Amino acid sequence: MMTEKDLNLEIWQQLNKIKSQLLEVENSISQLKEINHLVQEKDKYLDVSNSCRFLGVGRNTIYALMREGKIAYTTLGRQRRILISDLKKYANSNYIHSKKSIL
């Protein structure tokens, strides 16, 4: 049988565990908000480096996609810039949906 002191200790431990989990959730939400903010900026231009990071591909791939006309871009001086919305459009056009299970 648990004493009142043991019960209070158990409750305290559970509350600390819940507090820790809430802090993790809060941190995750904060990170998602930052990502969402970047993704929603449709009219923002990215340079080639950041475009590579956005799609998770190398520079040669980005240059090939631009050369093949698969990703629209503009040049500002000697630098090429790509709209985030165009990167999203390209990524979505290559998205493969999972097939439904036959089971």
C-alpha positions, 0 to 999 in steps of 0.5 A, spaced: 500 500 500 502 506 498 503 512 503 501 519 502 508 521 501 509 515 495 503 517 492 505 525 492 512 523 489 509 518 484 504 524 482 510 529 482 514 524 477 508 524 472 507 531 472 515 532 470 514 527 465 508 531 462 512 537 463 518 535 459 513 532 453 509 539 453 516 542 452 518 537 446 511 538 443 512 546 444 519 546 441 516 541 435 511 546 433 516 552 433 520 549 428 514 547 424 512 554 424 519 556 422 518 551 416 511 553 414 513 561 414 519 559 409 514 554 405 508 560 405 513 565 402 511 564 395 514 570 391 521 569 395 526 568 390 532 563 392 539 562 390 541 556 387 544 553 393 538 554 397 534 551 392 538 545 392 537 545 400 529 546 399 529 540 394 535 536 397 539 535 390 545 537 388 547 544 384 548 540 377 541 537 378 538 544 379 542 547 373 540 541 369 533 542 371 533 549 369 537 548 362 531 542 361 526 548 362 523 544 368 524 549 373 523 556 371 528 561 373 530 569 373 537 572 372 539 578 377 546 580 374 550 573 373 546 570 379 540 565 377 534 565 382 528 561 383 521 562 386 519 557 392 513 556 388 516 554 382 520 549 386 514 546 390 510 546 383 516 541 380 516 537 387 509 536 386 509 534 379 514 529 381 510 526 387 508 519 386 502 517 390 502 510 394 498 504 391 493 502 395 494 495 398 490 489 395 489 486 402 
